[in-house]
C-alpha cells in the first residue's frame, strides 16, 4: 500500500466521521425538526465532498463505493479498504459526539436511525434502498458525470441526502449509509445503552 493509498483511506475515514459527527449532532439538538436534521446532514456531506473529493473521491458510504465499483468507475481491489475506513470513520464520528456531549448524547440515543412503529421491516428496507439509490444517482450526476459543473458536487449530493431525510426520515431515520447506521449503534452497544 502506497502513501497515496493511505491518504485516500484517511480521507474516507475522516469524511465518514465528519458526516456522522455533524449528522448525529444535528439530530441531538433538532428536537425532531426534519429540516434542521436534513440541513445538518447536507452541510456535513457538502463539507466532506469539498474537502476530500480530490483525495479519495469522497464516497463516505459503502453503498456508493460498491456502486461505483459495479459501474466500472472504481477498482474492486480498493473496495474493502474504503469500506473498512468508512465504517471505522462512522464509529469515530459517533464516539466524538459522545466525547463532546457525554450522557446527553447517549440518552438521546446518539441519533441512531430507527424504524417507526407502524412501518414493516420489508417496507423500511425498500425505503432505505430507494434513498440509497437516489443518493448514488446524485453521486453519478454530480461527481462522475464529466459535464456536471464541479462546484455543485457537494451541494448536489448533500441535497439528495437532505431530500431523502425530509421524505423518509419519519419512517426509517433515513440513513442510506451503513457507516452512518453502524457508528451510533456500535457506540451505544459499547456504552451499554
MARSEKE-387502 format. One record per atom (N, C-alpha, C): residue in three letters; atom name; x, z, y. Coordinates in Angstrom, 3 decimals. Layout:
// MARSEKE-387502
Ala CA X Z Y;
...
***
This chain:
// MARSEKE-387502
Unk N 0.849 0.000 -1.180;
Unk CA 0.000 0.000 0.000;
Unk C 0.892 0.000 1.239;
Unk N 0.650 -0.899 2.163;
Unk CA 1.467 -1.011 3.369;
Unk C 0.938 -0.080 4.445;
Unk N 1.727 0.054 5.523;
Unk CA 1.277 0.906 6.625;
Unk C 0.016 0.335 7.266;
Unk N -0.113 -0.998 7.257;
Unk CA -1.333 -1.603 7.782;
Unk C -2.535 -1.177 6.946;
Unk N -2.361 -1.142 5.629;
Unk CA -3.450 -0.691 4.763;
Unk C -3.839 0.751 5.092;
Unk N -2.852 1.600 5.310;
Unk CA -3.141 2.993 5.657;
Unk C -3.849 3.085 7.001;
Unk N -3.464 2.250 7.942;
Unk CA -4.148 2.230 9.250;
Unk C -5.607 1.822 9.078;
Unk N -5.854 0.841 8.231;
Unk CA -7.225 0.382 8.005;
Unk C -8.064 1.485 7.367;
Unk N -7.492 2.163 6.374;
Unk CA -8.222 3.263 5.725;
Unk C -8.459 4.410 6.694;
Unk N -7.462 4.711 7.523;
Unk CA -7.627 5.770 8.522;
Unk C -8.710 5.404 9.522;
Unk N -8.795 4.136 9.892;
Unk CA -9.836 3.691 10.822;
Unk C -11.220 3.822 10.202;
Unk N -11.352 3.468 8.932;
Unk CA -12.641 3.624 8.254;
Unk C -13.026 5.094 8.130;
Unk N -12.059 5.939 7.802;
Unk CA -12.291 7.384 7.728;
Unk C -12.753 7.904 9.088;
Unk N -12.018 7.569 10.142;
Unk CA -12.341 8.067 11.486;
Unk C -13.689 7.543 11.969;
Unk N -13.973 6.272 11.702;
Unk CA -15.246 5.703 12.143;
Unk C -16.436 6.333 11.441;
Unk N -16.317 6.558 10.136;
Unk CA -17.399 7.222 9.401;
Unk C -17.553 8.662 9.871;
Unk N -16.445 9.341 10.120;
Unk CA -16.503 10.717 10.612;
Unk C -17.179 10.767 11.978;
Unk N -16.842 9.841 12.844;
Unk CA -17.445 9.781 14.173;
Unk C -18.946 9.533 14.086;
Unk N -19.338 8.584 13.248;
Unk CA -20.757 8.277 13.085;
Unk C -21.531 9.489 12.595;
Unk N -21.002 10.166 11.595;
Unk CA -21.702 11.336 11.048;
Unk C -21.678 12.488 12.038;
Unk N -20.552 12.745 12.659;
Unk CA -20.459 13.857 13.601;
Unk C -21.441 13.696 14.753;
Unk N -21.438 12.548 15.404;
Unk CA -22.339 12.335 16.541;
Unk C -23.779 12.178 16.064;
Unk N -23.976 11.470 14.949;
Unk CA -25.330 11.300 14.423;
Unk C -25.962 12.619 14.043;
Unk N -25.225 13.437 13.295;
Unk CA -25.736 14.755 12.899;
Unk C -25.930 15.633 14.130;
Unk N -24.985 15.587 15.048;
Unk CA -25.133 16.369 16.279;
Unk C -26.384 15.998 17.046;
Unk N -26.706 14.710 17.087;
Unk CA -27.921 14.291 17.796;
Unk C -29.172 14.813 17.101;
Unk N -29.135 14.895 15.777;
Unk CA -30.279 15.427 15.032;
Unk C -30.465 16.913 15.328;
Unk N -29.362 17.649 15.426;
Unk CA -29.447 19.099 15.637;
Unk C -30.152 19.454 16.932;
Unk N -29.931 18.663 17.968;
Unk CA -30.442 19.038 19.284;
Unk C -31.612 18.192 19.768;
Unk N -32.032 17.216 18.994;
Unk CA -33.116 16.324 19.422;
Unk C -34.489 16.923 19.243;
Unk N -34.601 17.992 18.464;
Unk CA -35.880 18.648 18.187;
Unk C -36.922 17.641 17.709;
Unk N -36.489 16.745 16.820;
Unk CA -37.407 15.788 16.222;
Unk C -37.659 14.537 17.037;
Unk N -37.075 14.421 18.223;
Unk CA -37.273 13.243 19.066;
Unk C -36.489 12.068 18.479;
Unk N -37.195 11.120 17.875;
Unk CA -36.541 9.997 17.204;
Unk C -35.746 9.116 18.153;
Unk N -36.188 8.988 19.395;
Unk CA -35.443 8.156 20.338;
Unk C -34.081 8.766 20.650;
Unk N -34.020 10.077 20.771;
Unk CA -32.741 10.746 21.008;
Unk C -31.829 10.604 19.801;
Unk N -32.379 10.779 18.623;
Unk CA -31.597 10.630 17.393;
Unk C -31.103 9.191 17.259;
Unk N -31.968 8.237 17.528;
Unk CA -31.590 6.824 17.446;
Unk C -30.500 6.507 18.467;
Unk N -30.627 7.020 19.677;
Unk CA -29.622 6.777 20.710;
Unk C -28.275 7.376 20.311;
Unk N -28.293 8.574 19.753;
Unk CA -27.044 9.191 19.298;
Unk C -26.344 8.348 18.251;
Unk N -27.097 7.849 17.283;
Unk CA -26.510 7.014 16.234;
Unk C -26.051 5.663 16.800;
Unk N -26.842 5.072 17.693;
Unk CA -26.460 3.802 18.315;
Unk C -25.127 3.952 19.027;
Unk N -25.003 4.990 19.858;
Unk CA -23.764 5.178 20.617;
Unk C -22.585 5.486 19.708;
Unk N -22.802 6.297 18.687;
Unk CA -21.716 6.624 17.758;
Unk C -21.215 5.364 17.050;
Unk N -22.135 4.546 16.575;
Unk CA -21.731 3.332 15.871;
Unk C -21.076 2.343 16.831;
Unk N -21.614 2.218 18.035;
Unk CA -21.024 1.307 19.017;
Unk C -19.599 1.737 19.370;
Unk N -19.396 3.019 19.611;
Unk CA -18.053 3.514 19.929;
Unk C -17.099 3.214 18.767;
Unk N -17.550 3.489 17.545;
Unk CA -16.713 3.225 16.381;
Unk C -16.363 1.748 16.238;
Unk N -17.338 0.885 16.442;
Unk CA -17.088 -0.559 16.325;
Unk C -16.088 -1.000 17.385;
Unk N -16.298 -0.574 18.625;
Unk CA -15.383 -0.995 19.689;
Unk C -13.988 -0.403 19.498;
Unk N -13.897 0.779 18.949;
Unk CA -12.594 1.425 18.761;
Unk C -11.830 0.892 17.560;
Unk N -12.530 0.590 16.455;
Unk CA -11.837 0.334 15.202;
Unk C -12.018 -1.056 14.605;
Unk N -12.830 -1.911 15.193;
Unk CA -13.069 -3.230 14.599;
Unk C -11.785 -4.041 14.465;
Unk N -10.901 -3.939 15.435;
Unk CA -9.667 -4.725 15.376;
Unk C -8.720 -4.209 14.298;
Unk N -8.899 -2.966 13.869;
Unk CA -8.013 -2.397 12.849;
Unk C -8.562 -2.640 11.446;
Unk N -9.835 -2.278 11.237;
Unk CA -10.376 -2.300 9.870;
Unk C -11.603 -3.183 9.687;
Unk N -12.154 -3.685 10.763;
Unk CA -13.413 -4.409 10.676;
Unk C -14.604 -3.520 10.948;
Unk N -14.371 -2.205 11.019;
Unk CA -15.404 -1.226 11.389;
Unk C -16.629 -1.287 10.492;
Unk N -16.424 -1.155 9.181;
Unk CA -17.560 -1.142 8.252;
Unk C -18.273 0.202 8.308;
Unk N -17.558 1.286 8.066;
Unk CA -18.045 2.675 8.095;
Unk C -19.186 2.955 7.120;
Unk N -19.482 2.035 6.231;
Unk CA -20.651 2.125 5.373;
Unk C -20.332 1.406 4.055;
Unk N -20.396 2.104 2.920;
Unk CA -20.098 1.440 1.651;
Unk C -20.953 0.196 1.395;
Unk N -22.202 0.220 1.808;
Unk CA -23.064 -0.949 1.591;
Unk C -22.574 -2.152 2.383;
Unk N -22.090 -1.933 3.578;
Unk CA -21.555 -3.028 4.388;
Unk C -20.289 -3.580 3.739;
Unk N -19.411 -2.693 3.299;
Unk CA -18.170 -3.131 2.652;
Unk C -18.473 -3.951 1.407;
Unk N -19.354 -3.464 0.560;
Unk CA -19.701 -4.178 -0.673;
Unk C -20.404 -5.495 -0.342;
Unk N -21.283 -5.473 0.644;
Unk CA -21.976 -6.693 1.050;
Unk C -21.023 -7.755 1.578;
Unk N -20.061 -7.340 2.379;
Unk CA -19.077 -8.295 2.892;
Unk C -18.212 -8.859 1.767;
Unk N -17.865 -8.013 0.812;
Unk CA -17.088 -8.498 -0.340;
Unk C -17.912 -9.477 -1.172;
Unk N -19.183 -9.155 -1.386;
Unk CA -20.049 -10.043 -2.171;
Unk C -20.223 -11.394 -1.486;
Unk N -20.199 -11.386 -0.164;
Unk CA -20.336 -12.638 0.579;
Unk C -19.035 -13.398 0.750;
Unk N -17.937 -12.845 0.250;
Unk CA -16.650 -13.519 0.352;
Unk C -15.931 -13.287 1.665;
Unk N -16.374 -12.296 2.451;
Unk CA -15.761 -12.008 3.746;
Unk C -14.780 -10.842 3.697;
Unk N -14.597 -10.255 2.516;
Unk CA -13.733 -9.087 2.369;
Unk C -13.184 -9.095 0.952;
Unk N -11.942 -8.659 0.786;
Unk CA -11.312 -8.677 -0.541;
Unk C -11.859 -7.540 -1.411;
Unk N -12.256 -7.896 -2.635;
Unk CA -12.782 -6.897 -3.577;
Unk C -11.757 -5.799 -3.865;
Unk N -10.497 -6.152 -3.896;
Unk CA -9.474 -5.152 -4.216;
Unk C -9.364 -4.063 -3.150;
Unk N -9.854 -4.340 -1.947;
Unk CA -9.822 -3.349 -0.869;
Unk C -11.086 -2.479 -0.835;
Unk N -12.098 -2.844 -1.598;
Unk CA -13.379 -2.121 -1.567;
Unk C -13.226 -0.648 -1.969;
Unk N -12.581 -0.313 -3.092;
Unk CA -12.509 1.108 -3.469;
Unk C -11.870 1.991 -2.405;
Unk N -10.781 1.544 -1.812;
Unk CA -10.126 2.336 -0.776;
Unk C -11.012 2.541 0.430;
Unk N -11.696 1.481 0.858;
Unk CA -12.605 1.588 2.002;
Unk C -13.741 2.569 1.698;
Unk N -14.343 2.436 0.523;
Unk CA -15.482 3.299 0.182;
Unk C -15.052 4.766 0.128;
Unk N -13.923 5.044 -0.492;
Unk CA -13.440 6.434 -0.556;
Unk C -13.160 6.955 0.853;
Unk N -12.514 6.144 1.699;
Unk CA -12.235 6.570 3.075;
Unk C -13.527 6.848 3.832;
Unk N -14.535 6.010 3.650;
Unk CA -15.821 6.198 4.330;
Unk C -16.520 7.471 3.864;
Unk N -16.521 7.697 2.557;
Unk CA -17.183 8.896 2.025;
Unk C -16.475 10.168 2.494;
Unk N -15.151 10.155 2.454;
Unk CA -14.404 11.314 2.948;
Unk C -14.600 11.496 4.455;
Unk N -14.700 10.401 5.180;
Unk CA -14.985 10.476 6.616;
Unk C -16.343 11.093 6.892;
Unk N -17.341 10.747 6.081;
Unk CA -18.666 11.340 6.233;
Unk C -18.643 12.844 6.019;
Unk N -17.896 13.277 5.022;
Unk CA -17.766 14.717 4.758;
Unk C -17.020 15.397 5.903;
Unk N -15.963 14.751 6.400;
Unk CA -15.207 15.320 7.520;
Unk C -16.074 15.428 8.769;
Unk N -16.878 14.398 9.047;
Unk CA -17.751 14.437 10.214;
Unk C -18.753 15.574 10.151;
Unk N -19.362 15.772 8.981;
Unk CA -20.305 16.884 8.812;
Unk C -19.580 18.221 8.917;
Unk N -18.370 18.293 8.400;
Unk CA -17.582 19.528 8.485;
Unk C -17.245 19.867 9.931;
Unk N -16.968 18.857 10.737;
Unk CA -16.668 19.094 12.148;
Unk C -17.877 19.660 12.892;
Unk N -19.062 19.200 12.524;
Unk CA -20.273 19.744 13.152;
Unk C -20.419 21.227 12.800;
Unk N -20.179 21.573 11.539;
Unk CA -20.254 22.979 11.128;
Unk C -19.156 23.789 11.822;
Unk N -17.970 23.210 11.954;
Unk CA -16.886 23.924 12.641;
Unk C -17.251 24.204 14.088;
Unk N -17.982 23.288 14.709;
Unk CA -18.365 23.467 16.106;
Unk C -19.587 24.332 16.316;
Unk N -20.554 24.241 15.424;
Unk CA -21.834 24.914 15.643;
Unk C -22.168 25.967 14.598;
Unk N -21.325 26.102 13.598;
Unk CA -21.446 27.182 12.629;
Unk C -22.794 27.274 11.951;
Unk N -23.313 28.486 11.922;
Unk CA -24.551 28.764 11.189;
Unk C -25.741 27.989 11.740;
Unk N -25.740 27.713 13.045;
Unk CA -26.824 26.923 13.638;
Unk C -26.921 25.559 12.955;
Unk N -25.771 24.926 12.725;
Unk CA -25.765 23.623 12.070;
Unk C -26.288 23.728 10.641;
Unk N -25.870 24.777 9.941;
Unk CA -26.331 24.970 8.561;
Unk C -27.823 25.296 8.528;
Unk N -28.275 26.142 9.435;
Unk CA -29.701 26.480 9.495;
Unk C -30.558 25.274 9.851;
Unk N -29.978 24.327 10.564;
Unk CA -30.686 23.099 10.937;
Unk C -30.579 22.036 9.849;
Unk N -30.099 22.443 8.683;
Unk CA -29.969 21.553 7.523;
Unk C -28.952 20.438 7.768;
Unk N -28.107 20.649 8.757;
Unk CA -26.991 19.748 9.068;
Unk C -27.440 18.295 9.247;
Unk N -28.638 18.094 9.733;
Unk CA -29.116 16.738 9.961;
Unk C -29.228 15.900 8.708;
Unk N -29.300 16.570 7.553;
Unk CA -29.385 15.837 6.286;
Unk C -30.670 15.017 6.239;
Unk N -30.569 13.841 5.651;
Unk CA -31.748 12.982 5.531;
Unk C -32.601 13.447 4.356;
Unk N -33.893 13.447 4.553;
Unk CA -34.837 13.910 3.537;
Unk C -36.017 12.948 3.443;
Unk N -36.575 12.847 2.249;
Unk CA -37.772 12.045 2.041;
Unk C -38.973 12.899 2.446;
Unk N -39.826 12.354 3.294;
Unk CA -41.010 13.075 3.753;
Unk C -41.964 13.339 2.590;
Unk N -42.722 14.392 2.691;
Unk CA -43.613 14.867 1.633;
Unk C -44.516 13.786 1.029;
Unk N -45.249 12.987 1.813;
Unk CA -46.159 12.038 1.154;
Unk C -45.496 10.756 0.662;
Unk N -44.203 10.579 0.902;
Unk CA -43.522 9.328 0.557;
Unk C -42.974 9.409 -0.869;
Unk N -43.337 8.432 -1.692;
Unk CA -42.841 8.370 -3.072;
Unk C -41.359 7.994 -3.078;
Unk N -40.651 8.434 -4.085;
Unk CA -39.219 8.135 -4.191;
Unk C -38.985 6.627 -4.231;
Unk N -39.810 5.904 -4.960;
Unk CA -39.632 4.450 -5.035;
Unk C -39.843 3.807 -3.661;
Unk N -40.809 4.309 -2.917;
Unk CA -41.040 3.800 -1.565;
Unk C -39.855 4.123 -0.669;
Unk N -39.326 5.335 -0.797;
Unk CA -38.166 5.735 0.001;
Unk C -36.963 4.853 -0.314;
Unk N -36.747 4.546 -1.586;
Unk CA -35.642 3.661 -1.962;
Unk C -35.824 2.273 -1.356;
Unk N -37.054 1.778 -1.369;
Unk CA -37.342 0.480 -0.774;
Unk C -37.086 0.503 0.726;
Unk N -37.525 1.570 1.398;
Unk CA -37.319 1.702 2.842;
Unk C -35.827 1.735 3.168;
Unk N -35.075 2.541 2.430;
Unk CA -33.628 2.627 2.678;
Unk C -32.952 1.285 2.407;
Unk N -33.396 0.576 1.381;
Unk CA -32.826 -0.746 1.092;
Unk C -33.145 -1.726 2.218;
Unk N -34.369 -1.699 2.734;
Unk CA -34.733 -2.582 3.844;
Unk C -33.905 -2.267 5.079;
Unk N -33.783 -0.992 5.401;
Unk CA -32.993 -0.595 6.564;
Unk C -31.533 -0.981 6.425;
Unk N -30.997 -0.814 5.225;
Unk CA -29.610 -1.194 4.971;
Unk C -29.445 -2.698 5.101;
Unk N -30.439 -3.447 4.623;
Unk CA -30.398 -4.907 4.750;
Unk C -30.376 -5.317 6.222;
Unk N -31.221 -4.715 7.042;
Unk CA -31.263 -5.056 8.463;
Unk C -29.930 -4.718 9.128;
Unk N -29.366 -3.572 8.761;
Unk CA -28.063 -3.190 9.303;
Unk C -26.984 -4.189 8.885;
Unk N -26.968 -4.579 7.615;
Unk CA -25.990 -5.559 7.138;
Unk C -26.219 -6.925 7.788;
Unk N -27.474 -7.272 8.021;
Unk CA -27.789 -8.523 8.710;
Unk C -27.216 -8.511 10.125;
Unk N -27.317 -7.375 10.799;
Unk CA -26.750 -7.254 12.142;
Unk C -25.229 -7.384 12.103;
Unk N -24.608 -6.822 11.083;
Unk CA -23.156 -6.971 10.932;
Unk C -22.808 -8.452 10.784;
Unk N -23.557 -9.154 9.961;
Unk CA -23.300 -10.583 9.767;
Unk C -23.526 -11.356 11.077;
Unk N -24.579 -11.017 11.805;
Unk CA -24.905 -11.741 13.031;
Unk C -23.922 -11.458 14.156;
Unk N -23.504 -10.204 14.292;
Unk CA -22.686 -9.834 15.449;
Unk C -21.190 -9.767 15.171;
Unk N -20.796 -9.472 13.936;
Unk CA -19.374 -9.302 13.657;
Unk C -18.772 -10.454 12.856;
Unk N -19.531 -11.032 11.951;
Unk CA -18.996 -12.093 11.097;
Unk C -19.218 -13.466 11.723;
Unk N -20.359 -13.678 12.307;
Unk CA -20.692 -14.959 12.921;
Unk C -19.723 -15.253 14.067;
Unk N -18.952 -16.321 13.932;
Unk CA -17.938 -16.647 14.938;
Unk C -18.545 -17.086 16.274;
Unk N -19.810 -17.468 16.279;
Unk CA -20.451 -17.928 17.513;
Unk C -21.098 -16.779 18.298;
Unk N -21.126 -15.591 17.723;
Unk CA -21.721 -14.448 18.398;
Unk C -20.772 -13.945 19.488;
Unk N -21.306 -13.570 20.646;
Unk CA -20.442 -13.005 21.688;
Unk C -19.793 -11.714 21.199;
Unk N -18.482 -11.626 21.216;
Unk CA -17.749 -10.491 20.663;
Unk C -18.080 -9.177 21.372;
Unk N -18.363 -9.209 22.624;
Unk CA -18.633 -7.979 23.351;
Unk C -19.920 -7.289 22.956;
Unk N -20.777 -7.971 22.211;
Unk CA -22.064 -7.383 21.842;
Unk C -22.079 -6.750 20.460;
Unk N -20.986 -6.834 19.705;
Unk CA -20.991 -6.370 18.314;
Unk C -21.390 -4.906 18.199;
Unk N -20.766 -4.032 18.944;
Unk CA -21.069 -2.599 18.829;
Unk C -22.502 -2.270 19.191;
Unk N -22.967 -2.830 20.298;
Unk CA -24.348 -2.550 20.715;
Unk C -25.368 -3.212 19.799;
Unk N -25.063 -4.402 19.314;
Unk CA -25.989 -5.089 18.414;
Unk C -26.130 -4.387 17.074;
Unk N -25.002 -4.009 16.491;
Unk CA -25.037 -3.322 15.193;
Unk C -25.605 -1.917 15.368;
Unk N -25.170 -1.220 16.410;
Unk CA -25.741 0.106 16.699;
Unk C -27.223 0.028 16.996;
Unk N -27.637 -1.036 17.673;
Unk CA -29.056 -1.224 17.972;
Unk C -29.886 -1.425 16.719;
Unk N -29.325 -2.131 15.738;
Unk CA -30.034 -2.310 14.467;
Unk C -30.222 -0.969 13.773;
Unk N -29.184 -0.140 13.793;
Unk CA -29.305 1.197 13.204;
Unk C -30.350 2.021 13.957;
Unk N -30.308 1.973 15.282;
Unk CA -31.267 2.735 16.087;
Unk C -32.702 2.285 15.822;
Unk N -32.922 0.981 15.726;
Unk CA -34.267 0.470 15.444;
Unk C -34.758 0.966 14.087;
Unk N -33.877 0.957 13.106;
Unk CA -34.242 1.457 11.784;
Unk C -34.593 2.932 11.805;
Unk N -33.873 3.710 12.592;
Unk CA -34.163 5.143 12.701;
Unk C -35.530 5.369 13.326;
Unk N -35.836 4.623 14.372;
Unk CA -37.143 4.783 15.035;
Unk C -38.274 4.427 14.080;
Unk N -38.105 3.350 13.323;
Unk CA -39.177 2.880 12.447;
Unk C -39.275 3.689 11.159;
Unk N -38.136 3.965 10.521;
Unk CA -38.157 4.564 9.192;
Unk C -37.765 6.039 9.154;
Unk N -37.287 6.577 10.257;
Unk CA -36.856 7.972 10.295;
Unk C -37.882 8.965 9.783;
Unk N -39.144 8.834 10.180;
Unk CA -40.134 9.809 9.698;
Unk C -40.326 9.798 8.180;
Unk N -40.056 8.676 7.522;
Unk CA -40.289 8.585 6.078;
Unk C -39.097 9.065 5.260;
Unk N -37.874 8.684 5.680;
Unk CA -36.708 8.960 4.842;
Unk C -35.546 9.620 5.572;
Unk N -35.614 9.719 6.872;
Unk CA -34.464 10.174 7.640;
Unk C -33.583 9.011 8.046;
Unk N -33.829 7.838 7.488;
Unk CA -33.181 6.583 7.882;
Unk C -31.660 6.662 7.903;
Unk N -31.068 6.948 6.766;
Unk CA -29.610 7.000 6.687;
Unk C -29.009 5.598 6.633;
Unk N -29.443 4.782 5.697;
Unk CA -28.946 3.421 5.485;
Unk C -27.440 3.392 5.213;
Unk N -26.873 4.535 4.870;
Unk CA -25.421 4.633 4.719;
Unk C -25.124 5.822 3.812;
Unk N -24.545 5.555 2.646;
Unk CA -24.278 6.639 1.709;
Unk C -23.288 7.651 2.266;
Unk N -22.359 7.216 3.100;
Unk CA -21.421 8.166 3.726;
Unk C -22.171 9.106 4.666;
Unk N -23.183 8.598 5.356;
Unk CA -23.998 9.417 6.258;
Unk C -24.843 10.411 5.462;
Unk N -25.273 10.030 4.282;
Unk CA -26.059 10.917 3.426;
Unk C -25.170 11.933 2.720;
Unk N -24.078 11.467 2.135;
Unk CA -23.209 12.332 1.343;
Unk C -22.529 13.413 2.175;
Unk N -22.105 13.092 3.391;
Unk CA -21.384 14.057 4.211;
Unk C -22.137 15.364 4.406;
Unk N -23.313 15.336 5.015;
Unk CA -24.066 16.578 5.189;
Unk C -24.449 17.253 3.876;
Unk N -24.829 16.456 2.870;
Unk CA -25.221 17.044 1.581;
Unk C -24.059 17.803 0.946;
Unk N -22.875 17.226 0.988;
Unk CA -21.697 17.868 0.402;
Unk C -21.365 19.163 1.132;
Unk N -21.362 19.109 2.451;
Unk CA -21.029 20.299 3.231;
Unk C -22.080 21.382 3.029;
Unk N -23.349 21.015 2.957;
Unk CA -24.394 22.021 2.681;
Unk C -24.180 22.662 1.324;
Unk N -23.830 21.860 0.323;
Unk CA -23.586 22.417 -1.022;
Unk C -22.384 23.341 -1.026;
Unk N -21.323 22.947 -0.351;
Unk CA -20.118 23.779 -0.305;
Unk C -20.365 25.084 0.455;
Unk N -21.262 25.039 1.442;
Unk CA -21.591 26.232 2.220;
Unk C -22.612 27.118 1.500;
Unk N -23.167 26.602 0.412;
Unk CA -24.139 27.375 -0.349;
Unk C -25.537 27.356 0.218;
Unk N -25.816 26.390 1.120;
Unk CA -27.168 26.287 1.700;
Unk C -27.986 25.235 0.979;
***
